[in-house]
Amino acid sequence: MNREWMLVAVVTGLVAACSPGADPERPANVPASASWAGNVEGGTWIECEPVPSTTDRYACRAWFRTGAMISEGQYLLRQRSWNQQALRSEYRQATGDVLPDYKTFDGRWIMLKNDHVLLPDGVITYPDSAGHGKRQSYSLGIEVGAAEEY
């Protein structure tokens, strides 16, 4: 009986250690307004602010868990729906003025809860290091034009 309780205690401890919990420690260069989007496998710090005089455009920045910046630029808020006949996702202008919570960032799109997404729109900067990086132009989440190195 003692071994069974010990096994239960070990399994419970492992489950607790692997369960999503508090956000990781925020690096010093990540602003307090950034939110953690991730799980025990990893994630991203994300900060998005509405662009003045628009209803669905946001200026966003994303950082790795370590605090290194991943990207910076403007994104459009859209609601995703699945078109079963065409077998593809479709995006329409979102309703409401509240940005849903962040779920994940795939390096290009910022996925939000409630089937919402922030699609890159305009020039997005992907800094590789302090001295150089890449800029990519997007239109509603689709790459347009050639990438620029800087």
C-alpha positions as a Markdown table, in Angstrom:
| # | Residue | x | y | z |
|---|---|---|---|---|
| 1 | Met | 0.0 | 0.0 | 0.0 |
| 2 | Asn | 2.9 | 2.3 | 0.8 |
| 3 | Arg | 4.3 | 1.9 | -2.8 |
| 4 | Glu | 0.9 | 2.8 | -4.3 |
| 5 | Trp | 0.8 | 6.1 | -2.4 |
| 6 | Met | 4.4 | 6.8 | -3.3 |
| 7 | Leu | 3.6 | 6.2 | -7.0 |
| 8 | Val | 0.5 | 8.5 | -6.8 |
| 9 | Ala | 2.6 | 11.2 | -5.2 |
| 10 | Val | 5.3 | 11.0 | -7.9 |
| 11 | Val | 2.8 | 11.0 | -10.7 |
| 12 | Thr | 0.9 | 14.0 | -9.1 |
| 13 | Gly | 4.2 | 15.9 | -8.8 |
| 14 | Leu | 5.1 | 15.2 | -12.4 |
| 15 | Val | 1.7 | 16.4 | -13.6 |
| 16 | Ala | 1.9 | 19.5 | -11.5 |
| 17 | Ala | 5.4 | 20.3 | -12.9 |
| 18 | Cys | 4.2 | 19.9 | -16.5 |
| 19 | Ser | 1.0 | 21.7 | -16.1 |
| 20 | Pro | 0.7 | 25.3 | -17.4 |
| 21 | Gly | 1.3 | 27.6 | -14.6 |
| 22 | Ala | 2.5 | 31.1 | -14.1 |
| 23 | Asp | 4.2 | 33.1 | -16.8 |
| 24 | Pro | 7.9 | 32.7 | -17.0 |
| 25 | Glu | 10.1 | 35.3 | -15.6 |
| 26 | Arg | 9.9 | 38.5 | -17.7 |
| 27 | Pro | 13.3 | 39.6 | -19.1 |
| 28 | Ala | 14.3 | 43.2 | -18.2 |
| 29 | Asn | 13.9 | 44.5 | -21.7 |
| 30 | Val | 10.3 | 43.2 | -22.2 |
| 31 | Pro | 7.8 | 45.9 | -21.2 |
| 32 | Ala | 5.3 | 45.2 | -18.4 |
| 33 | Ser | 2.5 | 45.6 | -21.0 |
| 34 | Ala | 3.6 | 42.5 | -22.9 |
| 35 | Ser | 1.7 | 39.3 | -22.3 |
| 36 | Trp | 3.0 | 35.7 | -22.3 |
| 37 | Ala | 1.5 | 33.5 | -25.1 |
| 38 | Gly | 2.7 | 30.0 | -24.6 |
| 39 | Asn | 2.8 | 26.8 | -22.6 |
| 40 | Val | 5.3 | 24.5 | -20.9 |
| 41 | Glu | 6.9 | 23.8 | -24.4 |
| 42 | Gly | 7.7 | 27.5 | -25.1 |
| 43 | Gly | 6.1 | 30.7 | -26.1 |
| 44 | Thr | 6.5 | 34.3 | -26.8 |
| 45 | Trp | 6.0 | 37.7 | -25.1 |
| 46 | Ile | 3.7 | 39.9 | -27.2 |
| 47 | Glu | 2.6 | 43.5 | -27.0 |
| 48 | Cys | 0.0 | 45.1 | -29.3 |
| 49 | Glu | -1.3 | 48.6 | -29.1 |
| 50 | Pro | -4.2 | 50.0 | -31.3 |
| 51 | Val | -3.0 | 52.3 | -34.0 |
| 52 | Pro | -4.8 | 55.6 | -33.6 |
| 53 | Ser | -7.6 | 56.5 | -35.9 |
| 54 | Thr | -8.2 | 52.9 | -37.0 |
| 55 | Thr | -10.5 | 50.2 | -35.7 |
| 56 | Asp | -8.6 | 47.0 | -36.5 |
| 57 | Arg | -4.9 | 47.8 | -36.9 |
| 58 | Tyr | -2.4 | 47.2 | -34.2 |
| 59 | Ala | 1.3 | 47.9 | -33.7 |
| 60 | Cys | 2.8 | 44.7 | -32.3 |
| 61 | Arg | 6.1 | 43.5 | -31.0 |
| 62 | Ala | 7.1 | 40.0 | -30.0 |
| 63 | Trp | 10.0 | 38.7 | -28.0 |
| 64 | Phe | 11.5 | 35.2 | -27.3 |
| 65 | Arg | 11.3 | 33.9 | -23.8 |
| 66 | Thr | 14.9 | 35.2 | -23.4 |
| 67 | Gly | 14.0 | 38.8 | -24.2 |
| 68 | Ala | 15.4 | 38.8 | -27.8 |
| 69 | Met | 13.0 | 40.6 | -30.1 |
| 70 | Ile | 11.4 | 38.4 | -32.8 |
| 71 | Ser | 9.4 | 41.0 | -34.8 |
| 72 | Glu | 7.9 | 44.4 | -34.9 |
| 73 | Gly | 5.3 | 45.9 | -37.2 |
| 74 | Gln | 1.6 | 46.5 | -37.9 |
| 75 | Tyr | -1.1 | 43.8 | -37.9 |
| 76 | Leu | -4.8 | 43.7 | -38.8 |
| 77 | Leu | -7.3 | 42.0 | -36.5 |
| 78 | Arg | -9.4 | 39.4 | -38.4 |
| 79 | Gln | -11.8 | 36.6 | -37.4 |
| 80 | Arg | -11.1 | 33.2 | -38.9 |
| 81 | Ser | -13.8 | 30.8 | -40.1 |
| 82 | Trp | -13.4 | 27.5 | -41.8 |
| 83 | Asn | -14.9 | 27.1 | -45.4 |
| 84 | Gln | -15.6 | 23.4 | -45.6 |
| 85 | Gln | -16.5 | 23.6 | -49.3 |
| 86 | Ala | -13.2 | 25.2 | -50.2 |
| 87 | Leu | -11.3 | 23.4 | -47.4 |
| 88 | Arg | -9.5 | 26.5 | -46.2 |
| 89 | Ser | -9.6 | 29.2 | -43.6 |
| 90 | Glu | -11.2 | 32.5 | -44.5 |
| 91 | Tyr | -10.7 | 35.8 | -42.7 |
| 92 | Arg | -13.2 | 38.6 | -42.3 |
| 93 | Gln | -13.1 | 41.9 | -40.4 |
| 94 | Ala | -13.6 | 41.2 | -36.7 |
| 95 | Thr | -16.5 | 42.7 | -34.7 |
| 96 | Gly | -16.0 | 44.4 | -31.4 |
| 97 | Asp | -13.3 | 46.6 | -30.0 |
| 98 | Val | -11.6 | 44.2 | -27.5 |
| 99 | Leu | -8.5 | 42.3 | -28.6 |
| 100 | Pro | -8.9 | 38.7 | -27.5 |
| 101 | Asp | -6.2 | 37.1 | -25.4 |
| 102 | Tyr | -3.0 | 35.8 | -27.2 |
| 103 | Lys | -2.6 | 32.1 | -27.8 |
| 104 | Thr | 0.5 | 31.7 | -29.9 |
| 105 | Phe | 2.9 | 33.4 | -32.4 |
| 106 | Asp | 4.2 | 31.4 | -35.3 |
| 107 | Gly | 6.7 | 34.0 | -36.4 |
| 108 | Arg | 4.3 | 35.6 | -38.8 |
| 109 | Trp | 0.7 | 35.5 | -37.5 |
| 110 | Ile | -0.4 | 36.2 | -33.9 |
| 111 | Met | -3.1 | 33.7 | -33.0 |
| 112 | Leu | -5.7 | 34.9 | -30.6 |
| 113 | Lys | -8.5 | 33.2 | -28.7 |
| 114 | Asn | -12.1 | 32.9 | -30.1 |
| 115 | Asp | -10.9 | 32.2 | -33.7 |
| 116 | His | -9.3 | 35.6 | -34.0 |
| 117 | Val | -5.9 | 36.3 | -35.6 |
| 118 | Leu | -3.6 | 39.3 | -36.1 |
| 119 | Leu | -2.3 | 39.2 | -39.7 |
| 120 | Pro | 0.8 | 41.1 | -40.6 |
| 121 | Asp | 0.0 | 44.0 | -42.9 |
| 122 | Gly | 2.8 | 46.4 | -44.1 |
| 123 | Val | 6.5 | 46.1 | -43.3 |
| 124 | Ile | 7.4 | 43.7 | -40.5 |
| 125 | Thr | 10.9 | 43.9 | -39.1 |
| 126 | Tyr | 12.7 | 40.7 | -38.0 |
| 127 | Pro | 15.9 | 41.7 | -36.2 |
| 128 | Asp | 18.5 | 38.9 | -36.2 |
| 129 | Ser | 21.0 | 40.9 | -34.1 |
| 130 | Ala | 21.7 | 44.4 | -32.9 |
| 131 | Gly | 23.4 | 45.3 | -36.2 |
| 132 | His | 21.2 | 43.7 | -38.9 |
| 133 | Gly | 18.0 | 41.8 | -39.7 |
| 134 | Lys | 15.3 | 41.4 | -42.3 |
| 135 | Arg | 12.2 | 43.4 | -43.3 |
| 136 | Gln | 9.3 | 41.7 | -45.1 |
| 137 | Ser | 6.3 | 43.3 | -46.7 |
| 138 | Tyr | 2.8 | 41.7 | -46.1 |
| 139 | Ser | -0.7 | 42.4 | -47.3 |
| 140 | Leu | -3.3 | 40.7 | -45.1 |
| 141 | Gly | -0.9 | 38.1 | -43.9 |
| 142 | Ile | 0.5 | 37.2 | -47.3 |
| 143 | Glu | 4.2 | 38.0 | -48.2 |
| 144 | Val | 4.4 | 40.6 | -51.0 |
| 145 | Gly | 7.6 | 41.8 | -52.7 |
| 146 | Ala | 11.1 | 40.7 | -51.8 |
| 147 | Ala | 12.6 | 40.7 | -48.4 |
| 148 | Glu | 15.0 | 43.4 | -47.6 |
| 149 | Glu | 18.1 | 43.0 | -45.5 |
| 150 | Tyr | 19.2 | 45.9 | -43.4 |
